[in-house]
Amino acid sequence: MKKIFFILAALCCMTVAKAQTQPNNEIWYTSSDNKVVTPSNDNFNVSIVSNDYNDGKGVIKFSGELTSIGEFAFNAKTTLASVTIPALVTSIGNSAFGNCSGLTTLTFAEGSQL
């Protein structure tokens, strides 16, 4: 059984949905200030290659297929508004999105097993 640990006080107010297909080496996001959101902790199973924000959408690209988002990865990123997680992610660490007071939508890409 796959386990996901979310420690997020506002979880009850967050929308969780399935999204369209996205590459397995990208996290898509939006921010309330339309600027790049840099992860708090580079705690992923692969390295970040780029992080750009254009036309109302942020894209973090990784060096390979993303399968885990580690503890505190986006902790306290208050401008983070929405996140789309790629389908191959099978684990999300404690407080990965903790203290993200502006986060209202967490979406899992089409084909996700989470």
Number of C-alpha atoms within 10 A of each C-alpha: 3 7 10 12 12 15 16 18 14 14 16 9 10 16 12 16 12 16 17 12 13 17 15 18 23 24 19 21 23 24 21 14 11 16 16 19 23 14 18 15 14 16 18 17 16 17 15 18 12 11 17 14 17 11 7 12 16 23 20 19 21 19 13 14 18 24 19 18 23 19 23 21 22 23 20 18 20 17 18 27 20 22 22 22 29 27 25 20 20 16 16 22 19 18 20 24 30 22 18 20 17 17 26 17 19 20 20 23 24 16 14 16 11 16
